[in-house]
Amino acid sequence: MLTFIIGVLVLVVLALVIILSGLLSALHRITTDLTYINTHTTNAGVTSNFHFGAIQRLALALNQMLSQTRNLQQTEYQREHHLEQMLLNLTHDIKTPLTVATGYVQLIQQKPTAATPTNLQRVLDNLASVNYYLRYLMDFNLVRTKATHLNLESVNVSHFLEQELFGFFDDLNAKQITVTPTITPNITLTTDQLLLQRIIQNLVGNWLKYAQNSATVSLTPLDEQHICLEFQNETAVTSAGSSVTTEQFYTTDNHSTESLGLGLNIVQSLVTTLGGKLAIKTGNRQFTVRLTFRTTPPLD
């Protein structure tokens, strides 16, 4: 009887040794795989040939984490590429009107009689374009700075939007644009006020450049966790109603459309930095930009 018990214990010990050896081997293999993945550019995952439930679940969880990390890296790479492309476009757009303005100034220096009202107006128009794109360049730098650090605070968006619209009152009147606001009172949002201000200013600025006759702005709650901020204006463009992206505006040969696309790209980057979403719709001579924000703070 004692011999039988000893034999059973020996078998149990051997089984435990085998299992422990397999566990250590599997952990060593997983560690080796992780070390290789961390030091090389690869889409490989961790592997284990030890068919033990806990080890298999560990390998699966690690591979899921690696996949999520790669997706985040890809998203960040695309975002950086997007910002670099905007910077390249801005550099080009600044250079062109600056070169034209410089040419007219040089002409006037060589031939003072060339300082006609028409030529001087051309200089002013091109310098205004330079200033217009420099503002976008400042917004571009703002996006990159704020991407890593947001100054979050509770903002009464209803009151803030009314103030910003009032600041453009004279400019909108000069352009004969009638604005109809529909603003739900006392909507608050935890956000970065500077970025929110630049979003509103850019979209009202688009009204001043492209709107005809009338524009509307609405601020409404969607549910307990989301609010909607929508800017709409009449436009001379006739198209079937459709949802479009900011990139579509920057792929035409029309320079004014490219300028609009650049502005919307900046707005999209600002909105994304705040954790919001942007959607664009055109049709029936209407151009609509719809912004959706969470009322809770965006994730760092």
C-alpha positions as CSV (number, residue, x, y, z in Angstrom):
1,M,0.0,0.0,0.0
2,L,2.8,2.4,0.9
3,T,4.6,1.5,-2.3
4,F,1.4,2.4,-4.3
5,I,1.1,5.8,-2.5
6,I,4.8,6.6,-3.2
7,G,4.3,5.6,-6.8
8,V,1.3,7.9,-7.1
9,L,3.2,10.8,-5.5
10,V,6.1,10.3,-7.8
11,L,3.8,10.4,-10.8
12,V,2.2,13.6,-9.5
13,V,5.6,15.2,-9.0
14,L,6.7,14.2,-12.4
15,A,3.5,15.6,-13.9
16,L,4.0,18.9,-12.0
17,V,7.6,19.1,-13.2
18,I,6.5,18.5,-16.8
19,I,3.8,21.2,-16.5
20,L,6.1,23.6,-14.8
21,S,8.8,23.0,-17.4
22,G,6.2,23.6,-20.2
23,L,5.1,26.8,-18.5
24,L,8.6,28.1,-18.2
25,S,9.3,27.2,-21.8
26,A,6.2,29.0,-23.0
27,L,6.9,32.1,-20.9
28,H,10.5,32.1,-22.3
29,R,9.2,31.9,-25.8
30,I,6.6,34.7,-25.3
31,T,9.4,36.9,-23.7
32,T,11.6,36.2,-26.7
33,D,8.9,37.1,-29.1
34,L,8.1,40.3,-27.3
35,T,11.8,41.3,-27.2
36,Y,12.0,40.7,-31.0
37,I,8.8,42.7,-31.6
38,N,10.0,45.6,-29.4
39,T,13.3,45.9,-31.3
40,H,12.1,45.3,-34.9
41,T,9.5,46.7,-37.3
42,T,7.2,43.7,-37.7
43,N,3.6,42.7,-37.7
44,A,4.4,39.4,-35.9
45,G,2.7,38.4,-32.7
46,V,3.6,36.2,-29.8
47,T,3.3,32.4,-30.2
48,S,3.0,29.5,-27.8
49,N,3.0,25.8,-28.6
50,F,2.1,24.9,-25.0
51,H,-1.6,24.1,-25.0
52,F,-2.4,25.3,-21.5
53,G,-5.5,27.5,-21.1
54,A,-3.8,30.3,-19.1
55,I,-0.9,30.6,-21.5
56,Q,-3.1,30.6,-24.5
57,R,-5.3,33.3,-23.0
58,L,-2.1,35.3,-22.2
59,A,-0.8,35.0,-25.7
60,L,-4.2,36.1,-27.1
61,A,-4.4,39.1,-24.8
62,L,-0.9,40.2,-25.7
63,N,-1.6,39.9,-29.5
64,Q,-4.7,41.9,-29.1
65,M,-2.7,44.6,-27.2
66,L,0.0,44.6,-30.0
67,S,-2.7,44.9,-32.6
68,Q,-4.3,47.9,-30.9
69,T,-0.9,49.5,-30.4
70,R,-0.1,49.2,-34.1
71,N,-3.5,50.7,-35.0
72,L,-2.8,53.6,-32.8
73,Q,0.7,54.0,-34.3
74,Q,-0.8,53.9,-37.8
75,T,-3.4,56.5,-36.9
76,E,-0.8,58.8,-35.4
77,Y,1.4,58.4,-38.5
78,Q,-1.5,59.3,-40.8
79,R,-2.3,62.3,-38.6
80,E,1.3,63.5,-38.7
81,H,1.4,63.0,-42.5
82,H,-1.9,64.9,-42.8
83,L,-0.4,67.8,-40.8
84,E,2.8,67.8,-42.8
85,Q,0.8,67.9,-46.0
86,M,-1.2,70.9,-44.7
87,L,2.1,72.6,-43.9
88,L,3.4,72.0,-47.4
89,N,0.1,73.4,-48.9
90,L,0.3,76.4,-46.6
91,T,3.9,77.1,-47.6
92,H,3.0,77.0,-51.3
93,D,-0.2,79.2,-50.8
94,I,1.8,81.8,-48.9
95,K,4.6,81.9,-51.4
96,T,2.4,82.6,-54.5
97,P,0.6,85.9,-53.4
98,L,3.8,87.1,-51.7
99,T,5.7,86.7,-55.0
100,V,3.0,88.5,-56.9
101,A,2.9,91.4,-54.4
102,T,6.7,91.7,-54.4
103,G,6.7,91.8,-58.2
104,Y,4.2,94.8,-58.2
105,V,6.2,96.6,-55.6
106,Q,9.4,96.2,-57.6
107,L,7.6,97.4,-60.7
108,I,6.5,100.5,-58.8
109,Q,10.0,101.1,-57.5
110,Q,11.4,101.0,-61.0
111,K,8.5,103.0,-62.5
112,P,6.7,105.2,-60.0
113,T,4.0,106.0,-62.6
114,A,3.0,102.3,-62.4
115,A,1.6,103.0,-58.9
116,T,-1.9,103.2,-60.2
117,P,-4.9,102.5,-58.0
118,T,-5.4,99.1,-59.8
119,N,-1.8,98.0,-59.2
120,L,-1.8,99.1,-55.5
121,Q,-5.1,97.3,-55.0
122,R,-3.5,94.1,-56.4
123,V,-0.6,94.5,-53.9
124,L,-3.1,94.9,-51.1
125,D,-5.2,91.9,-52.2
126,N,-2.1,89.6,-52.4
127,L,-0.9,90.8,-49.0
128,A,-4.3,90.1,-47.6
129,S,-4.0,86.6,-49.0
130,V,-0.7,86.2,-47.3
131,N,-2.2,87.3,-44.0
132,Y,-5.1,84.9,-44.6
133,Y,-2.8,81.9,-44.9
134,L,-0.5,83.0,-42.1
135,R,-3.6,82.7,-39.8
136,Y,-4.0,79.1,-41.0
137,L,-0.3,78.5,-40.3
138,M,-0.8,79.8,-36.8
139,D,-3.7,77.4,-36.4
140,F,-1.5,74.6,-37.8
141,N,1.1,75.2,-35.1
142,L,-1.7,75.5,-32.5
143,V,-2.9,72.0,-33.5
144,R,0.5,70.5,-33.0
145,T,1.0,72.3,-29.7
146,K,-2.4,71.4,-28.3
147,A,-2.1,67.8,-29.5
148,T,-0.1,66.9,-26.4
149,H,-1.6,69.4,-23.9
150,L,-5.2,70.7,-23.7
151,N,-6.2,73.4,-21.3
152,L,-9.6,72.0,-20.3
153,E,-12.2,74.1,-18.6
154,S,-15.9,74.3,-18.4
155,V,-17.2,76.7,-21.1
156,N,-20.8,78.0,-21.5
157,V,-20.8,77.3,-25.2
158,S,-24.1,79.1,-25.8
159,H,-22.8,82.4,-24.4
160,F,-19.4,81.9,-26.0
161,L,-20.9,81.3,-29.4
162,E,-23.1,84.4,-29.1
163,Q,-20.0,86.5,-28.2
164,E,-18.0,85.3,-31.1
165,L,-20.8,85.9,-33.6
166,F,-21.3,89.4,-32.2
167,G,-17.6,90.1,-32.9
168,F,-18.2,89.4,-36.6
169,F,-21.4,91.5,-36.7
170,D,-19.9,94.4,-38.8
171,D,-18.0,92.1,-41.2
172,L,-21.2,90.1,-41.9
173,N,-23.2,93.2,-42.4
174,A,-20.6,94.6,-44.8
175,K,-20.9,91.3,-46.8
176,Q,-24.7,91.6,-46.6
177,I,-25.0,88.1,-45.0
178,T,-28.0,87.7,-42.8
179,V,-27.3,85.2,-40.0
180,T,-30.1,83.3,-38.2
181,P,-28.9,81.8,-34.9
182,T,-30.7,79.0,-33.1
183,I,-28.8,78.6,-29.8
184,T,-30.1,76.5,-26.9
185,P,-29.2,78.5,-23.8
186,N,-26.7,77.3,-21.1
187,I,-25.1,74.4,-22.9
188,T,-21.8,73.7,-21.2
189,L,-18.8,71.8,-22.5
190,T,-15.5,70.8,-20.9
191,T,-13.1,71.8,-23.6
192,D,-10.1,74.0,-24.6
193,Q,-11.5,77.4,-25.1
194,L,-8.8,78.6,-27.5
195,L,-9.3,75.7,-29.9
196,L,-13.1,76.2,-29.7
197,Q,-12.7,79.9,-30.5
198,R,-10.5,79.1,-33.6
199,I,-13.0,76.6,-34.8
200,I,-15.8,79.1,-34.6
201,Q,-13.7,81.9,-36.1
202,N,-12.6,79.7,-39.0
203,L,-16.2,78.7,-39.9
204,V,-17.5,82.2,-39.7
205,G,-14.5,83.3,-41.8
206,N,-15.7,80.8,-44.4
207,W,-19.0,82.5,-44.4
208,L,-17.3,85.8,-45.1
209,K,-15.4,84.3,-48.1
210,Y,-18.0,82.0,-49.6
211,A,-21.5,82.6,-48.2
212,Q,-24.2,84.3,-50.3
213,N,-27.2,86.2,-48.7
214,S,-27.8,84.1,-45.6
215,A,-26.3,81.8,-43.1
216,T,-27.5,79.9,-40.0
217,V,-25.9,78.5,-36.9
218,S,-27.4,76.2,-34.4
219,L,-26.3,74.8,-31.1
220,T,-28.4,71.9,-29.7
221,P,-28.0,69.0,-27.4
222,L,-28.2,65.6,-29.1
223,D,-28.4,63.6,-25.9
224,E,-27.0,63.6,-22.3
225,Q,-23.5,63.1,-23.6
226,H,-23.3,64.9,-26.9
227,I,-24.0,68.4,-28.4
228,C,-24.2,69.5,-32.0
229,L,-22.8,72.7,-33.5
230,E,-23.9,73.3,-37.1
231,F,-22.9,76.1,-39.5
232,Q,-24.9,76.4,-42.8
233,N,-24.8,79.0,-45.6
234,E,-26.1,79.6,-49.1
235,T,-23.6,78.9,-51.8
236,A,-23.4,79.5,-55.6
237,V,-22.4,75.9,-56.1
238,T,-25.2,73.6,-57.3
239,S,-24.8,70.0,-56.4
240,A,-26.9,67.0,-55.4
241,G,-27.1,66.5,-51.6
242,S,-24.2,64.4,-50.4
243,S,-21.8,64.0,-47.6
244,V,-18.2,64.9,-48.5
245,T,-14.8,65.0,-46.8
246,T,-12.4,67.9,-46.4
247,E,-10.0,66.2,-48.8
248,Q,-12.5,66.5,-51.6
249,F,-12.4,70.3,-51.5
250,Y,-8.6,70.2,-51.8
251,T,-8.4,68.1,-54.9
252,T,-9.9,70.5,-57.5
253,D,-8.1,73.0,-59.7
254,N,-10.3,75.8,-58.4
255,H,-8.1,77.9,-56.1
256,S,-10.9,79.3,-54.0
257,T,-12.2,75.7,-53.4
258,E,-8.6,74.7,-52.4
259,S,-8.6,77.6,-49.9
260,L,-11.9,76.3,-48.5
261,G,-10.5,72.8,-48.3
262,L,-7.4,74.1,-46.5
263,G,-9.6,75.9,-43.9
264,L,-11.8,72.9,-43.4
265,N,-8.7,70.7,-43.0
266,I,-7.6,73.0,-40.2
267,V,-11.0,72.9,-38.6
268,Q,-11.1,69.2,-38.8
269,S,-7.7,68.9,-37.1
270,L,-8.9,71.3,-34.3
271,V,-12.2,69.4,-33.9
272,T,-10.3,66.0,-33.8
273,T,-7.9,67.4,-31.2
274,L,-10.9,68.2,-29.0
275,G,-12.2,64.7,-29.4
276,G,-15.1,65.8,-31.7
277,K,-16.3,64.8,-35.1
278,L,-16.8,66.9,-38.3
279,A,-19.2,66.1,-41.1
280,I,-19.8,68.2,-44.3
281,K,-22.9,68.1,-46.5
282,T,-23.6,70.0,-49.8
283,G,-26.7,70.3,-51.9
284,N,-29.5,72.6,-53.0
285,R,-27.2,75.5,-52.8
286,Q,-26.5,74.9,-49.2
287,F,-23.2,74.1,-47.5
288,T,-23.3,72.6,-44.1
289,V,-20.6,71.8,-41.5
290,R,-21.8,69.8,-38.6
291,L,-19.7,69.4,-35.5
292,T,-20.4,66.8,-32.7
293,F,-18.7,67.0,-29.3
294,R,-18.9,64.9,-26.1
295,T,-19.9,66.9,-23.1
296,T,-17.4,64.9,-21.0
297,P,-13.7,65.8,-21.2
298,P,-11.8,64.3,-24.2
299,L,-9.3,61.6,-23.3
300,D,-5.6,62.7,-23.0
